[in-house]
Amino acid sequence: MLDNYGLVLFFLIFGMAFWLLFFLLGFIVPFWITIDIFERFRPKRILDDKK
């Protein structure tokens, strides 16, 4: 009886880790790469003084 709880807990933790990695690889990493590309192509201002 007690080993069933261990098995359920194992699959619960495994499932949560799987969905977290799926979310990271599917949304966060492409978002991070896209933001990085836009930051690299944005023109840099050397002097920001407007006196």
N, CA, C and O atoms as a MOPAC input file, in Angstrom:
PM7 MOZYME 1SCF
protein

 N      0.82800 1    -1.20500 1     0.00000 1
 C      0.00000 1     0.00000 1     0.00000 1
 C      0.86200 1     1.25300 1     0.00000 1
 O      0.59400 1     2.20600 1    -0.73200 1
 N      1.90700 1     1.24000 1     0.83600 1
 C      2.75700 1     2.43200 1     0.95200 1
 C      3.61200 1     2.63100 1    -0.29500 1
 O      3.92600 1     3.76800 1    -0.64700 1
 N      3.99200 1     1.55000 1    -0.96800 1
 C      4.79100 1     1.70400 1    -2.18000 1
 C      3.98400 1     2.31800 1    -3.31800 1
 O      4.56900 1     2.90100 1    -4.23100 1
 N      2.67100 1     2.20600 1    -3.29100 1
 C      1.85100 1     2.88200 1    -4.29500 1
 C      1.94800 1     4.39200 1    -4.14600 1
 O      1.96500 1     5.11600 1    -5.14200 1
 N      2.01300 1     4.86800 1    -2.91500 1
 C      2.16200 1     6.30200 1    -2.68900 1
 C      3.51400 1     6.80200 1    -3.21300 1
 O      3.59900 1     7.90500 1    -3.75400 1
 N      4.53500 1     6.01900 1    -3.05800 1
 C      5.85100 1     6.38100 1    -3.58500 1
 C      5.85300 1     6.45000 1    -5.09700 1
 O      6.45000 1     7.34500 1    -5.69400 1
 N      5.17400 1     5.48900 1    -5.70700 1
 C      5.08700 1     5.46800 1    -7.16700 1
 C      4.28700 1     6.66600 1    -7.67400 1
 O      4.67600 1     7.30000 1    -8.65500 1
 N      3.18100 1     6.97800 1    -7.01600 1
 C      2.37200 1     8.13100 1    -7.40700 1
 C      3.16400 1     9.41700 1    -7.20700 1
 O      3.11600 1    10.31100 1    -8.05200 1
 N      3.88800 1     9.51900 1    -6.10500 1
 C      4.70900 1    10.71000 1    -5.84500 1
 C      5.80900 1    10.84400 1    -6.89600 1
 O      6.09000 1    11.95000 1    -7.35800 1
 N      6.43600 1     9.72800 1    -7.27900 1
 C      7.47100 1     9.75600 1    -8.30600 1
 C      6.90300 1    10.27200 1    -9.62700 1
 O      7.50200 1    11.14200 1   -10.25800 1
 N      5.74800 1     9.74100 1   -10.05100 1
 C      5.16100 1    10.17900 1   -11.31500 1
 C      4.66300 1    11.61300 1   -11.24400 1
 O      4.68900 1    12.33200 1   -12.24400 1
 N      4.21200 1    12.03000 1   -10.07800 1
 C      3.78000 1    13.41400 1    -9.91300 1
 C      4.96100 1    14.37700 1   -10.07300 1
 O      4.85200 1    15.38000 1   -10.77800 1
 N      6.06800 1    14.07900 1    -9.42900 1
 C      7.25800 1    14.93600 1    -9.54200 1
 C      7.82200 1    14.87900 1   -10.95800 1
 O      8.22700 1    15.90100 1   -11.51100 1
 N      7.84800 1    13.68200 1   -11.54200 1
 C      8.32800 1    13.53900 1   -12.92000 1
 C      7.44600 1    14.32300 1   -13.89200 1
 O      7.95800 1    14.97300 1   -14.80300 1
 N      6.13900 1    14.26800 1   -13.70800 1
 C      5.22400 1    14.99800 1   -14.57900 1
 C      5.38200 1    16.49800 1   -14.43700 1
 O      5.35000 1    17.22100 1   -15.43300 1
 N      5.55400 1    16.97900 1   -13.20400 1
 C      5.74100 1    18.41600 1   -13.00300 1
 C      7.05000 1    18.88000 1   -13.63200 1
 O      7.09600 1    19.95700 1   -14.22600 1
 N      8.10400 1    18.09400 1   -13.51200 1
 C      9.38600 1    18.46300 1   -14.12300 1
 C      9.28800 1    18.45000 1   -15.65000 1
 O      9.85300 1    19.31300 1   -16.32100 1
 N      8.57300 1    17.47600 1   -16.18600 1
 C      8.40500 1    17.39600 1   -17.63400 1
 C      7.67800 1    18.62200 1   -18.16700 1
 O      8.11100 1    19.20700 1   -19.15900 1
 N      6.58200 1    19.02200 1   -17.52600 1
 C      5.82400 1    20.15800 1   -18.01500 1
 C      6.58300 1    21.46800 1   -17.81700 1
 O      6.44300 1    22.39400 1   -18.61600 1
 N      7.38100 1    21.54500 1   -16.76100 1
 C      8.20800 1    22.73600 1   -16.56500 1
 C      9.25700 1    22.84700 1   -17.66900 1
 O      9.45600 1    23.93100 1   -18.21900 1
 N      9.92400 1    21.75300 1   -18.00000 1
 C     10.90300 1    21.77400 1   -19.08800 1
 C     10.22800 1    22.03600 1   -20.43200 1
 O     10.78200 1    22.74300 1   -21.27500 1
 N      9.05700 1    21.48300 1   -20.63600 1
 C      8.30200 1    21.72100 1   -21.87000 1
 C      7.95300 1    23.19500 1   -22.00900 1
 O      8.06100 1    23.75900 1   -23.09700 1
 N      7.53500 1    23.82400 1   -20.91200 1
 C      7.21000 1    25.24600 1   -20.92500 1
 C      8.46200 1    26.08100 1   -21.18000 1
 O      8.41900 1    27.03400 1   -21.95900 1
 N      9.57500 1    25.73700 1   -20.53500 1
 C     10.81400 1    26.49100 1   -20.72100 1
 C     11.30300 1    26.39700 1   -22.15800 1
 O     11.65800 1    27.40900 1   -22.76300 1
 N     11.32500 1    25.19600 1   -22.70400 1
 C     11.83600 1    25.02600 1   -24.06000 1
 C     10.86300 1    25.54100 1   -25.11400 1
 O     11.28600 1    25.90500 1   -26.21100 1
 N      9.59300 1    25.57900 1   -24.81100 1
 C      8.61400 1    25.98800 1   -25.79800 1
 C      8.30600 1    27.47000 1   -25.78800 1
 O      7.86900 1    28.01300 1   -26.80300 1
 N      8.52300 1    28.14200 1   -24.66100 1
 C      8.12400 1    29.54600 1   -24.58200 1
 C      9.25000 1    30.45000 1   -24.09600 1
 O      9.54600 1    31.45300 1   -24.74400 1
 N      9.87500 1    30.12800 1   -22.98900 1
 C     10.84600 1    31.03800 1   -22.37600 1
 C     12.11200 1    31.16300 1   -23.22100 1
 O     12.58800 1    32.27600 1   -23.44700 1
 N     12.66200 1    30.05300 1   -23.68800 1
 C     13.91200 1    30.10800 1   -24.46300 1
 C     13.71800 1    30.83200 1   -25.80300 1
 O     14.55000 1    31.67600 1   -26.13700 1
 N     12.66100 1    30.54800 1   -26.59300 1
 C     12.46900 1    31.34400 1   -27.81900 1
 C     12.21000 1    32.82400 1   -27.53800 1
 O     12.66200 1    33.68900 1   -28.28800 1
 N     11.48100 1    33.11400 1   -26.45600 1
 C     11.24400 1    34.50600 1   -26.08000 1
 C     12.55700 1    35.20500 1   -25.73600 1
 O     12.78300 1    36.34600 1   -26.13800 1
 N     13.42200 1    34.51400 1   -24.99100 1
 C     14.71600 1    35.05600 1   -24.59200 1
 C     15.60700 1    35.29400 1   -25.81500 1
 O     16.28500 1    36.31800 1   -25.89900 1
 N     15.60500 1    34.35700 1   -26.75500 1
 C     16.40900 1    34.50800 1   -27.97200 1
 C     15.89000 1    35.66600 1   -28.82000 1
 O     16.68200 1    36.43300 1   -29.36700 1
 N     14.56200 1    35.80200 1   -28.93400 1
 C     13.97400 1    36.89200 1   -29.71600 1
 C     14.30900 1    38.24700 1   -29.11000 1
 O     14.67200 1    39.17200 1   -29.83700 1
 N     14.19500 1    38.38100 1   -27.80600 1
 C     14.53400 1    39.63500 1   -27.13600 1
 C     16.01700 1    39.96100 1   -27.33400 1
 O     16.37800 1    41.12000 1   -27.53900 1
 N     16.86600 1    38.94400 1   -27.27200 1
 C     18.30300 1    39.15600 1   -27.47900 1
 C     18.59000 1    39.64400 1   -28.89700 1
 O     19.42400 1    40.52800 1   -29.08900 1
 N     17.91100 1    39.07800 1   -29.88600 1
 C     18.11700 1    39.50400 1   -31.27900 1
 C     17.67400 1    40.95600 1   -31.46200 1
 O     18.36900 1    41.73900 1   -32.10900 1
 N     16.51300 1    41.32100 1   -30.89100 1
 C     16.06300 1    42.70700 1   -31.00100 1
 C     16.99700 1    43.67000 1   -30.29100 1
 O     17.19600 1    44.79200 1   -30.75700 1
 N     17.57300 1    43.25200 1   -29.17400 1
 C     18.51500 1    44.11500 1   -28.45800 1
 C     19.80900 1    44.30600 1   -29.25200 1
 O     20.40800 1    45.38100 1   -29.21000 1
 N     20.23800 1    43.28400 1   -29.96700 1
 C     21.47700 1    43.39800 1   -30.75100 1
 C     21.30000 1    44.31100 1   -31.96200 1
 O     22.23700 1    45.01300 1   -32.34100 1
 N     20.11900 1    44.31300 1   -32.57300 1
 C     19.89900 1    45.12400 1   -33.76500 1
 C     19.43700 1    46.53900 1   -33.45900 1
 O     19.36300 1    47.36700 1   -34.36700 1
 N     19.12800 1    46.83500 1   -32.21800 1
 C     18.69600 1    48.18400 1   -31.85900 1
 C     19.89400 1    49.12800 1   -31.89600 1
 O     20.96000 1    48.78500 1   -31.38500 1
 N     19.73900 1    50.31000 1   -32.49000 1
 C     20.88300 1    51.22400 1   -32.53900 1
 C     21.25400 1    51.72000 1   -31.14200 1
 O     20.39200 1    52.02800 1   -30.31900 1
 N     22.53500 1    51.78500 1   -30.90900 1
 C     23.03400 1    52.22000 1   -29.60900 1
 C     23.25300 1    53.72500 1   -29.62400 1
 O     23.73600 1    54.28100 1   -30.61000 1
 N     22.90500 1    54.36600 1   -28.54900 1
 C     23.17300 1    55.80000 1   -28.40000 1
 C     24.42800 1    55.97900 1   -27.57400 1
 O     24.53300 1    55.48100 1   -26.45300 1
 N     25.37100 1    56.69100 1   -28.14100 1
 C     26.63300 1    56.91200 1   -27.42800 1
 C     26.45800 1    58.02900 1   -26.40900 1
 O     26.83000 1    57.89000 1   -25.24400 1
 N     25.89100 1    59.13000 1   -26.86400 1
 C     25.67600 1    60.25700 1   -25.95800 1
 C     24.18300 1    60.44000 1   -25.74400 1
 O     23.43000 1    60.62300 1   -26.70100 1
 N     23.76100 1    60.39000 1   -24.49700 1
 C     22.35000 1    60.55300 1   -24.18300 1
 C     22.06300 1    61.93000 1   -23.56900 1
 O     20.96600 1    62.16000 1   -23.06000 1
 N     23.03300 1    62.84000 1   -23.61400 1
 C     22.84200 1    64.17300 1   -23.00900 1
 C     22.04300 1    65.06100 1   -23.95000 1
 O     22.42300 1    65.27200 1   -25.10200 1
 N     20.93300 1    65.57600 1   -23.44200 1
 C     20.11900 1    66.50300 1   -24.21800 1
 C     20.05100 1    67.80700 1   -23.44100 1
 O     19.05400 1    68.11000 1   -22.78700 1
 N     21.14300 1    68.58000 1   -23.52800 1
 C     21.22300 1    69.85600 1   -22.80400 1
 C     20.95800 1    71.00200 1   -23.73500 1
 O     20.98000 1    72.15800 1   -23.31300 1

